[in-house]
């Protein structure tokens, strides 16, 4: 389906936990799936390291009961090597400001990831003096978004921010918005990081992805991008480096844990990586990385071309 499935995530988590040969889990890609899996793995003292879960609530105080409800044992077992939405949304808002936009319209797909990043974008935009002329959820199963596109145009918005995963009918949504208002600027988070899924309608859109662009990585990062790029015949998706780094973090934790689940899990927190694929970073006691740059890309055909790397100020984060 191109998306994640609640039942499948739950089934996977129980399979991991019950298989004694599993020492750690890499994933998930979608934060909503992680929120299902983490508590199951927590009871089994099984570590999960994600290259892509960006919802803040997995590790930080966010929605009601978060993050404590994901850790029934009281001991953390989830970590990630990617910056969170409370950083990504403000970076997108900073980019809107740099483009001179005064009015923006914000959409979300009513899912964990989409609503979260849209909310943080809205909060930061307001702090930056940008008027949010609309904030609403949309139906991913609708056959037409012409009425929504008409409302966006009538609002006077110069740009629309799509807190959406591309597989949730994102291409159709973009098509209808641009059909009604060809001049409007599309801005999206990393749910649109695959130009192939976006299609030609995504050309010219700005897309944010956590971290430095692949070609800006140095040392092991540059080696990985060159080697993996040669294997697949193109510049790797920005998240490829995060997937590889997640594996290396897990392998180091497994080595320190001596084959024991609980010891492996414990060794992840406070772990410092030197000269890794993503550079030098530390995973803190909550499971978050201290690497917080966000790169804005512009889609051109099948490529995402890096335009600007931003690090939002503390005053914009967590709104």
C-alpha positions as CSV (number, residue, x, y, z in Angstrom):
1,X,0.0,0.0,0.0
2,X,3.0,2.3,0.4
3,X,1.9,3.0,3.9
4,X,1.9,1.3,7.3
5,X,-0.7,-0.9,8.8
6,X,-1.7,-1.0,12.5
7,X,-2.3,-4.7,12.7
8,X,1.0,-5.5,10.8
9,X,3.0,-3.3,13.1
10,X,1.5,-5.0,16.2
11,X,2.1,-8.5,14.7
12,X,5.7,-7.6,13.8
13,X,6.4,-6.3,17.3
14,X,5.2,-9.5,19.0
15,X,7.2,-11.6,16.5
16,X,10.4,-9.7,17.3
17,X,9.8,-9.9,21.1
18,X,9.1,-13.6,21.1
19,X,12.0,-14.6,18.9
20,X,14.9,-15.0,21.4
21,X,17.4,-14.7,18.5
22,X,16.4,-11.1,17.9
23,X,18.8,-8.8,19.8
24,X,17.6,-5.4,18.4
25,X,15.2,-3.9,15.9
26,X,16.0,-1.3,13.2
27,X,13.0,0.9,12.5
28,X,10.3,1.8,12.1
29,X,10.0,4.3,9.1
30,X,6.7,5.7,10.3
31,X,6.2,7.2,13.8
32,X,2.7,5.9,14.2
33,X,3.9,2.3,13.7
34,X,6.7,2.9,16.3
35,X,4.1,4.0,18.8
36,X,2.5,0.5,18.5
37,X,5.8,-1.4,18.5
38,X,7.9,0.3,21.2
39,X,5.7,-0.7,24.2
40,X,5.7,-4.3,23.1
41,X,9.5,-4.3,22.7
42,X,9.9,-2.4,25.9
43,X,8.4,-5.3,27.9
44,X,10.9,-7.6,26.3
45,X,13.9,-5.3,27.0
46,X,14.4,-5.2,23.2
47,X,16.1,-2.1,21.7
48,X,14.7,-0.3,18.7
49,X,16.8,2.3,16.8
50,X,15.0,4.3,14.1
51,X,16.5,6.1,11.1
52,X,13.3,8.0,10.4
53,X,10.8,8.3,13.3
54,X,10.5,12.1,13.8
55,X,7.4,12.4,16.0
56,X,8.6,14.1,19.3
57,X,6.2,12.2,21.5
58,X,8.2,9.0,21.3
59,X,11.0,10.5,23.4
60,X,9.7,13.9,24.7
61,X,6.7,15.4,26.5
62,X,4.3,16.0,23.7
63,X,0.7,14.7,23.7
64,X,-1.1,13.5,26.8
65,X,0.8,10.6,28.4
66,X,3.8,10.9,26.2
67,X,6.4,9.6,26.2
68,X,5.9,7.6,29.4
69,X,3.1,5.5,28.0
70,X,5.5,3.9,25.5
71,X,7.7,2.6,28.3
72,X,5.6,0.4,30.6
73,X,8.7,-0.9,32.4
74,X,10.0,2.6,33.1
75,X,13.2,2.0,31.2
76,X,13.8,3.5,27.8
77,X,14.5,1.1,24.8
78,X,13.9,3.4,21.8
79,X,16.4,5.7,20.2
80,X,16.8,7.5,16.9
81,X,19.5,9.1,14.8
82,X,17.2,11.6,13.2
83,X,16.0,15.1,14.3
84,X,12.4,15.4,15.5
85,X,9.4,17.2,14.0
86,X,9.6,20.0,16.6
87,X,12.8,20.9,14.8
88,X,11.8,20.1,11.3
89,X,8.5,22.1,11.3
90,X,10.3,25.3,12.5
91,X,13.0,24.8,9.8
92,X,10.3,24.8,7.2
93,X,8.7,27.9,8.7
94,X,12.1,29.6,8.6
95,X,12.4,28.8,4.9
96,X,8.9,30.2,4.3
97,X,10.0,33.4,6.0
98,X,13.2,33.5,3.9
99,X,11.1,33.3,0.7
100,X,9.1,36.4,1.9
101,X,5.8,34.6,2.4
102,X,3.3,36.6,4.5
103,X,0.4,34.1,4.3
104,X,0.4,30.3,4.4
105,X,-2.1,27.6,4.5
106,X,-1.3,24.4,6.5
107,X,-2.8,21.0,5.8
108,X,-2.3,17.7,7.7
109,X,-3.4,14.1,7.0
110,X,-4.7,13.5,10.5
111,X,-2.0,11.0,11.2
112,X,0.7,11.0,13.9
113,X,3.5,12.3,11.6
114,X,1.5,14.6,9.4
115,X,-0.4,16.4,12.2
116,X,2.7,16.7,14.3
117,X,4.9,18.3,11.8
118,X,2.0,20.6,10.6
119,X,1.4,21.7,14.2
120,X,5.1,22.6,14.8
121,X,5.2,24.4,11.4
122,X,2.1,26.5,12.4
123,X,3.5,27.4,15.8
124,X,6.9,28.5,14.4
125,X,5.3,30.4,11.5
126,X,3.2,32.5,13.9
127,X,6.3,33.3,15.9
128,X,8.0,34.5,12.7
129,X,5.2,36.8,11.9
130,X,3.7,34.7,9.1
131,X,-0.1,34.6,9.1
132,X,-1.6,31.1,9.0
133,X,-4.7,31.6,7.0
134,X,-5.9,28.0,7.3
135,X,-5.1,24.9,9.2
136,X,-7.1,21.7,8.5
137,X,-7.1,18.0,8.1
138,X,-8.0,16.4,4.8
139,X,-9.3,13.1,3.6
140,X,-6.7,10.9,2.0
141,X,-9.4,8.8,0.3
142,X,-11.2,11.6,-1.4
143,X,-11.4,11.5,-5.2
144,X,-11.1,15.2,-5.7
145,X,-9.5,18.1,-3.7
146,X,-10.8,20.9,-6.0
147,X,-13.0,22.4,-3.3
148,X,-10.1,22.4,-0.8
149,X,-7.8,23.9,-3.5
150,X,-10.4,26.6,-4.2
151,X,-10.5,27.5,-0.4
152,X,-6.7,27.7,-0.3
153,X,-6.7,30.1,-3.3
154,X,-9.5,32.2,-1.8
155,X,-7.5,32.6,1.5
156,X,-4.7,34.5,-0.3
157,X,-2.1,32.1,0.8
158,X,1.2,32.4,-1.1
159,X,2.3,28.9,0.0
160,X,0.7,25.7,1.3
161,X,2.5,23.4,3.7
162,X,1.5,19.8,3.4
163,X,1.8,17.9,6.6
164,X,1.2,14.7,4.7
165,X,2.9,11.4,3.7
166,X,3.1,11.2,0.0
167,X,1.5,7.8,-0.2
168,X,-1.7,9.3,1.4
169,X,-2.9,10.5,-2.1
170,X,-0.3,13.3,-1.9
171,X,0.3,13.5,-5.7
172,X,-3.5,14.0,-6.3
173,X,-3.6,16.6,-3.6
174,X,-0.7,18.5,-5.2
175,X,-2.3,18.2,-8.7
176,X,-5.6,19.7,-7.6
177,X,-4.0,22.6,-5.6
178,X,-1.8,23.5,-8.6
179,X,-4.6,23.1,-11.1
180,X,-6.6,25.8,-9.2
181,X,-3.6,28.0,-8.4
182,X,-0.5,27.3,-10.5
183,X,1.5,30.1,-8.8
184,X,1.2,28.8,-5.3
185,X,4.4,27.4,-3.7
186,X,4.3,23.9,-2.3
187,X,6.3,23.1,0.8
188,X,6.5,19.6,2.3
189,X,8.3,17.7,5.0
190,X,10.2,14.5,4.5
191,X,7.0,12.5,3.9
192,X,7.7,13.6,0.3
193,X,11.4,12.7,0.2
194,X,10.9,10.3,-2.7
195,X,10.5,12.3,-6.0
196,X,9.4,9.1,-7.7
197,X,6.4,8.9,-5.5
198,X,5.7,12.6,-5.9
199,X,5.7,12.6,-9.6
200,X,6.2,15.5,-12.0
201,X,3.7,17.6,-10.0
202,X,6.3,17.9,-7.3
203,X,8.7,19.7,-9.5
204,X,9.6,23.0,-7.9
205,X,8.3,22.1,-4.5
206,X,10.5,22.6,-1.4
207,X,11.0,19.4,0.7
208,X,12.7,19.3,4.1
209,X,14.7,16.3,5.3
210,X,16.5,16.0,8.6
211,X,20.3,16.2,8.5
212,X,22.9,17.3,6.0
213,X,22.5,16.5,2.3
214,X,24.2,13.3,1.2
215,X,26.9,15.1,-0.9
216,X,27.8,17.3,2.2
217,X,28.7,14.3,4.3
218,X,32.4,13.8,4.9
219,X,34.6,10.9,6.0
220,X,32.6,7.6,6.4
221,X,29.5,9.5,5.2
222,X,31.2,10.4,1.9
223,X,32.5,6.9,1.5
224,X,29.0,5.5,2.1
225,X,27.3,7.9,-0.4
226,X,29.8,7.1,-3.1
227,X,29.8,3.3,-2.6
228,X,26.0,3.0,-2.2
229,X,25.4,5.5,-5.0
230,X,27.5,3.3,-7.3
231,X,25.5,0.3,-6.4
232,X,22.1,1.9,-7.1
233,X,23.2,4.1,-10.0
234,X,22.1,7.4,-8.4
235,X,22.6,9.7,-5.4
236,X,21.1,7.9,-2.5
237,X,17.9,9.2,-0.8
238,X,18.9,11.3,2.2
239,X,17.5,8.6,4.5
240,X,19.8,5.9,3.2
241,X,22.7,7.3,5.3
242,X,20.4,7.3,8.3
243,X,19.5,3.6,7.7
244,X,23.2,2.7,7.6
245,X,24.0,4.8,10.6
246,X,21.2,3.1,12.6
247,X,22.7,-0.3,11.8
248,X,26.2,0.8,12.9
249,X,24.8,2.2,16.2
250,X,23.0,-1.1,16.8
251,X,26.1,-3.2,16.0
252,X,28.1,-1.1,18.5
253,X,25.4,-1.6,21.2
254,X,25.2,-5.3,20.5
255,X,29.0,-5.6,20.9
256,X,28.9,-3.8,24.2
257,X,25.9,-5.7,25.4
258,X,27.5,-9.1,25.0
259,X,24.5,-10.7,23.4
260,X,22.1,-9.7,26.2
261,X,19.0,-7.8,25.3
262,X,18.8,-5.5,28.3
263,X,22.6,-4.8,28.3
264,X,22.4,-4.0,24.6
265,X,19.5,-1.6,25.1
266,X,21.2,0.1,28.0
267,X,24.4,0.7,26.1
268,X,22.7,2.8,23.4
269,X,21.9,5.7,25.8
270,X,24.8,8.1,26.2
271,X,26.6,6.4,23.3
272,X,28.9,8.8,21.4
273,X,29.7,8.1,17.7
274,X,32.9,9.6,16.3
275,X,33.5,9.9,12.6
276,X,30.3,8.0,11.8
277,X,28.4,8.2,8.6
278,X,26.5,11.2,9.9
279,X,29.6,12.6,11.6
280,X,30.1,13.1,15.4
281,X,27.0,12.8,17.6
282,X,25.7,11.5,20.9
283,X,22.5,9.8,21.7
284,X,21.2,11.2,25.0
285,X,19.4,9.6,27.9
286,X,16.0,10.1,26.2
287,X,17.1,8.4,23.0
288,X,17.5,11.6,20.8
289,X,20.5,12.7,18.8
290,X,22.2,16.0,19.2
291,X,22.4,16.5,15.5
292,X,19.6,18.9,14.5
293,X,20.3,20.3,11.0
294,X,17.4,20.3,8.6
295,X,18.1,20.5,4.8
296,X,15.6,22.1,2.4
297,X,15.6,20.5,-1.1
298,X,13.9,21.5,-4.3
299,X,12.5,18.7,-6.5
300,X,13.6,18.6,-10.1
301,X,12.5,15.5,-11.9
302,X,13.7,12.5,-10.1
303,X,16.2,14.5,-8.0
304,X,16.1,16.4,-4.8
305,X,18.6,19.2,-5.0
306,X,19.8,20.7,-1.7
307,X,19.1,24.4,-1.4
308,X,19.8,25.3,2.3
309,X,20.6,23.7,5.6
310,X,19.0,25.3,8.6
311,X,19.2,24.9,12.4
312,X,16.2,26.5,14.1
313,X,16.8,28.5,17.3
314,X,15.6,27.2,20.6
315,X,12.9,29.8,20.7
316,X,11.2,28.3,17.7
317,X,11.4,24.7,18.8
318,X,8.7,22.9,20.8
319,X,5.9,25.3,20.1
